[in-house]
Amino acid sequence: MSRLERRRQEVIVRSIVPIVEQLDRALCELAIDHPLNGRIALILVDNGLELMCHQKCADLLFDDRYRPSHRLTAEQRNDARGRAFDKKIQFLKDLGHIPADQVQAMAILHEYRNQLYHVGLRDDPIIGQLAHLYFRLAAGLLESLLGAQRHLRWEPEVVSDTARRLLPELATAKYHRAKIDIAALRGRLLAACSQPPMPVEQALIGHLLVRIDQAESSFGIIAKGRSGTDDPIHTIRTVQLEADTIAALVRFRRDGDKALKAKGLAAKPLDVRMLSIARGTKVLVDLNVRLLPGWKPKYPRLPFESWRKRTKSIATKRRSLLALEIFDRIRREIDQLEDIMADPIEDMHGWHQHQEDVAMDSR
């Protein structure tokens, strides 16, 4: 092995130990079938995989600097050095270090980590299943991202008991003499990973069917309107039109404010909450024609049975990552419909409360 190759493979131990420790702790959490443990496991795996991607980017930047045959473009260097996770994994996919289907799965599962950090999670019943899937994906990428073997600069002060257990080479290593077998590490981690309580595909199907039932029940609150005689298909079209039109109006006003600021003029803030007053009026229909000419609803008919049919098709998929992609597409559609139904449902509750108040006052 040349000095340059050895120098590229020499990674400070503190760069590898956090990956090993987090994946090992994730195994402990995955052994407990509870949403809290699933959340912790998913966060640990996600961070470990981010560190693995960061290390691979560091290796590629080293090659770019010292090997003329491994030159990167300026854009690729920026993506490799940057903090945007999606750009890093896209960069690694483009260079053939992560398969395309795994990049898609990583993006989906990374988003669940972001939900946990920022807004909580609507999908707690399957978080453990997703963490199991994420762990196996991350462990499977160890060799691709870290290499089959690594030469480590020895730093005994950062080597924990966990690191020695998972990297037995460290027990007898000396300075500049530690060669870590990443392939063997992958095998040990996967062998220690327990099976999820039920197959991933089965869990995804069951959870989606529950979510679909919940969304259909919520839509039932507004389906027939205040009169109780409206056509549900007309209602879902109206809900989509109003939501899309309000979003377009917000974008239009935001662009206008930017133009005013560029000219040194004061912006004209739009109170989005006041727009709900226009629901059910012709104003939004007219605005839709002006702002979104040629608009068509995403759902020209009720989507619930179509969702159920697509959900059941997950059982025919032999690969968990493909099942995850189908699950994620349907889950996003459910989330979107629930979001745009939220204000109309709240308005309906308010109207019912008003009717009850009027009835009480007339007694």
C-alpha positions in Angstrom: 0.0 0.0 0.0 1.4 3.4 -1.0 1.9 6.2 1.5 -0.8 8.2 -0.1 -3.3 5.3 0.1 -2.4 4.7 3.7 -2.7 8.4 4.5 -6.2 8.5 3.0 -7.3 5.4 4.9 -5.9 6.7 8.2 -8.9 8.1 10.1 -8.7 9.5 13.6 -10.4 7.0 15.9 -12.8 9.7 17.1 -14.3 9.7 13.6 -15.2 6.0 13.7 -16.1 5.4 17.3 -19.2 7.6 17.4 -20.6 5.7 14.4 -20.0 2.4 16.1 -21.4 3.5 19.5 -24.6 4.9 18.0 -25.3 1.9 15.9 -24.7 -0.4 18.9 -27.0 1.7 21.1 -29.6 1.6 18.4 -29.5 -2.2 18.6 -30.4 -1.9 22.3 -33.4 0.3 21.6 -34.6 -1.9 18.7 -34.8 -4.8 21.1 -37.6 -3.0 22.9 -41.0 -2.9 21.1 -42.1 0.6 22.2 -42.5 3.8 20.2 -40.2 5.7 22.5 -37.4 3.2 21.9 -38.1 3.2 18.2 -37.8 7.0 18.1 -34.4 6.9 19.9 -33.2 4.1 17.6 -34.1 6.0 14.4 -32.4 9.2 15.6 -29.2 7.2 16.5 -29.1 5.4 13.1 -29.8 8.6 11.2 -26.9 10.4 12.9 -24.6 7.4 12.5 -25.4 7.3 8.8 -24.8 11.1 8.4 -21.3 10.6 10.0 -20.7 7.8 7.5 -21.7 10.0 4.6 -19.5 12.8 6.0 -16.5 10.5 6.2 -17.0 9.3 2.6 -17.2 12.9 1.4 -14.0 13.6 3.3 -12.3 10.7 1.6 -13.4 11.9 -1.9 -12.3 15.4 -1.2 -8.9 14.0 -0.2 -8.7 12.2 -3.5 -9.7 15.3 -5.3 -6.9 17.2 -3.8 -4.1 14.7 -4.2 -5.0 12.5 -7.2 -5.4 14.3 -10.6 -7.5 11.4 -11.9 -10.2 12.0 -9.2 -11.1 15.6 -9.9 -14.5 16.9 -8.8 -16.4 19.8 -10.2 -16.8 23.0 -8.1 -20.4 22.1 -7.5 -19.5 18.6 -6.3 -17.0 20.0 -3.9 -19.5 22.4 -2.4 -22.1 19.6 -2.0 -19.4 17.3 -0.3 -18.3 20.1 2.1 -21.8 21.4 2.8 -24.2 20.6 5.6 -27.2 19.7 3.4 -27.8 16.0 3.9 -29.9 15.6 0.7 -27.1 17.2 -1.4 -24.5 14.9 0.2 -26.3 11.7 -0.5 -27.2 12.9 -4.0 -23.5 13.6 -4.6 -22.6 10.1 -3.3 -25.3 8.5 -5.5 -24.0 10.3 -8.6 -20.5 8.8 -7.9 -21.9 5.3 -7.4 -21.4 4.9 -3.7 -25.1 4.7 -2.7 -27.7 2.9 -4.9 -30.5 5.0 -6.2 -33.3 3.1 -4.3 -31.3 3.5 -1.0 -30.9 7.2 -1.6 -34.7 7.5 -1.8 -35.2 5.4 1.3 -32.6 7.5 3.2 -34.4 10.7 2.3 -37.7 9.3 3.5 -36.3 8.0 6.8 -34.2 11.2 7.4 -37.5 13.2 7.1 -38.9 11.1 10.0 -35.9 12.1 12.1 -36.7 15.8 11.2 -40.3 15.3 12.3 -39.2 13.9 15.6 -36.9 16.8 16.2 -39.3 19.6 15.2 -43.0 18.7 15.1 -43.5 15.2 16.6 -44.7 12.3 14.7 -48.1 11.1 13.4 -46.9 7.6 12.7 -45.7 6.3 16.1 -47.2 2.8 15.6 -44.6 2.0 12.9 -41.6 4.0 14.1 -40.0 0.9 15.4 -40.4 -0.9 12.0 -38.9 2.1 10.2 -36.0 2.2 12.6 -35.3 -1.5 11.9 -35.4 -0.8 8.2 -33.1 2.2 8.6 -30.6 0.2 10.7 -30.2 -2.6 8.2 -29.8 0.0 5.4 -27.1 1.9 7.4 -25.2 -1.3 8.3 -25.4 -2.5 4.7 -23.6 0.8 3.6 -20.7 0.5 6.1 -18.3 -1.0 3.5 -19.4 1.3 0.7 -19.0 4.5 2.8 -16.1 3.5 5.1 -14.2 1.0 3.0 -13.7 -2.8 3.7 -10.8 -1.9 6.0 -9.6 1.3 7.7 -6.2 2.1 9.1 -6.8 4.2 12.2 -4.5 6.6 14.0 -4.5 5.4 17.6 -6.2 7.5 20.3 -6.7 5.4 23.4 -8.4 8.2 25.3 -11.5 8.0 23.1 -11.8 4.2 22.8 -14.7 3.0 24.9 -15.6 -0.5 26.0 -18.3 -0.5 23.3 -15.7 0.3 20.7 -13.4 -2.5 21.9 -16.2 -5.0 21.9 -17.3 -4.1 18.4 -13.8 -3.4 17.0 -11.7 -6.2 18.7 -8.7 -5.1 16.7 -8.4 -2.1 19.1 -7.5 -4.3 22.0 -4.0 -5.0 20.7 -3.5 -2.0 18.4 -0.6 0.3 18.7 0.0 3.8 17.3 -0.5 3.7 13.5 -1.0 0.0 13.7 -4.8 -0.3 14.0 -6.4 -1.9 10.9 -10.2 -2.2 11.3 -12.2 -4.8 9.4 -15.3 -2.9 8.5 -16.8 -5.9 6.7 -16.6 -7.9 9.9 -18.1 -5.0 11.8 -21.1 -5.0 9.4 -21.6 -8.7 9.9 -21.5 -8.4 13.7 -24.0 -5.6 13.7 -26.5 -7.3 11.4 -26.2 -10.6 13.3 -27.0 -8.8 16.5 -30.1 -7.0 15.1 -33.3 -8.5 16.3 -36.2 -9.1 14.0 -39.1 -6.5 14.1 -42.3 -7.6 15.8 -43.9 -8.1 12.4 -42.8 -7.8 8.8 -42.2 -4.2 7.7 -44.7 -4.5 4.8 -47.4 -5.8 7.0 -46.9 -3.0 9.5 -47.0 -0.4 6.8 -50.2 -1.7 5.3 -52.0 -1.9 8.7 -50.9 1.6 9.6 -52.0 3.1 6.3 -55.4 1.5 6.5 -55.9 3.1 9.9 -54.8 6.5 8.6 -57.1 6.2 5.6 -60.1 5.4 7.9 -59.2 8.4 10.1 -59.0 10.7 7.0 -62.3 9.5 5.6 -64.0 10.0 9.0 -62.6 13.5 9.2 -63.9 14.3 5.7 -67.3 13.0 6.7 -67.6 16.1 9.0 -67.7 18.4 6.0 -68.7 16.0 3.2 -72.4 17.2 2.9 -71.8 20.8 3.9 -73.9 22.9 6.3 -77.1 21.9 4.5 -76.5 18.2 4.9 -77.3 17.7 1.2 -74.2 18.7 -0.6 -72.4 16.3 -3.0 -69.2 15.0 -1.3 -67.4 15.1 -4.6 -68.2 18.7 -5.0 -67.1 19.3 -1.4 -63.7 17.8 -1.9 -63.2 19.8 -5.1 -64.1 23.0 -3.3 -61.8 22.2 -0.4 -58.9 21.7 -2.8 -59.7 24.8 -4.9 -59.9 27.0 -1.8 -56.6 25.7 -0.4 -54.7 25.9 -3.7 -56.0 29.4 -4.3 -55.1 30.7 -0.8 -51.6 29.2 -1.2 -51.3 30.9 -4.6 -52.4 34.2 -3.2 -49.9 34.0 -0.4 -47.1 33.3 -2.9 -48.3 36.2 -5.1 -48.3 38.6 -2.2 -44.9 37.4 -1.0 -43.4 38.0 -4.4 -44.9 41.5 -4.4 -43.4 42.2 -1.0 -40.0 41.2 -2.3 -40.4 43.6 -5.2 -41.4 46.4 -2.9 -38.4 45.8 -0.6 -36.1 45.8 -3.6 -37.4 49.3 -4.4 -36.9 50.4 -0.8 -40.7 50.5 -0.2 -42.6 49.2 2.7 -44.1 45.7 2.3 -47.8 45.1 2.7 -48.2 42.1 5.0 -51.0 39.7 4.4 -52.9 38.2 7.4 -53.4 34.6 6.2 -55.8 33.9 9.0 -58.3 36.5 7.6 -58.4 34.6 4.3 -60.5 31.9 5.9 -63.4 34.4 6.0 -63.5 34.1 2.2 -64.1 30.3 2.3 -67.4 29.4 0.7 -67.6 32.6 -1.3 -67.3 33.4 -5.0 -64.2 35.5 -4.3 -61.9 32.5 -4.1 -63.4 31.0 -7.3 -62.7 34.3 -9.2 -59.1 34.4 -7.7 -58.5 30.8 -8.7 -59.3 31.7 -12.4 -56.9 34.7 -12.2 -54.0 33.1 -10.3 -54.3 29.5 -11.4 -55.7 29.4 -15.0 -56.3 25.8 -16.0 -56.4 24.6 -12.4 -57.5 21.0 -11.9 -58.1 19.3 -8.6 -55.6 16.6 -7.6 -58.5 14.5 -6.5 -61.4 14.8 -9.0 -63.2 12.1 -6.9 -62.9 10.8 -3.4 -59.5 9.2 -2.9 -60.1 6.8 0.0 -60.9 3.6 -2.0 -58.0 4.3 -4.3 -55.7 4.7 -1.3 -56.9 1.4 0.1 -56.3 -0.4 -3.2 -52.8 1.0 -3.5 -52.0 0.2 0.1 -52.9 -3.4 -0.3 -50.6 -3.6 -3.3 -47.7 -3.2 -0.9 -48.1 -6.9 0.1 -47.0 -7.9 -3.4 -43.6 -6.0 -3.2 -40.7 -8.3 -2.4 -38.4 -5.5 -1.5 -38.9 -3.5 1.7 -37.4 -0.3 0.2 -40.0 -0.4 -2.6 -42.8 -0.9 -0.1 -41.5 2.1 1.8 -41.6 4.3 -1.3 -45.3 3.3 -1.9 -46.1 3.8 1.7 -44.5 7.3 1.8 -46.3 8.5 -1.3 -49.7 7.5 0.1 -48.9 8.8 3.5 -47.9 12.2 2.0 -51.2 12.4 0.1 -53.2 11.6 3.3 -51.2 14.3 5.2 -51.9 16.8 2.5 -55.6 16.2 2.4 -55.8 16.3 6.2 -54.0 19.6 6.2 -56.3 21.3 3.7 -59.4 19.9 5.5 -58.3 21.3 8.9 -59.7 24.8 8.4 -63.0 23.7 6.8 -63.5 21.2 9.6 -62.8 23.9 12.2 -65.3 26.2 10.4 -67.9 23.5 10.5 -67.4 22.9 14.2 -67.7 26.7 14.7 -70.9 26.8 12.7 -72.4 23.9 14.7 -71.5 25.6 17.9 -73.2 28.8 16.7 -76.3 26.9 15.8 -76.4 25.4 19.3 -75.9 28.8 20.9 -78.8 30.2 18.8 -81.0 27.3 19.8 -80.1 27.8 23.5 -80.9 31.6 23.3 -84.3 31.0 21.8 -85.5 28.8 24.6 
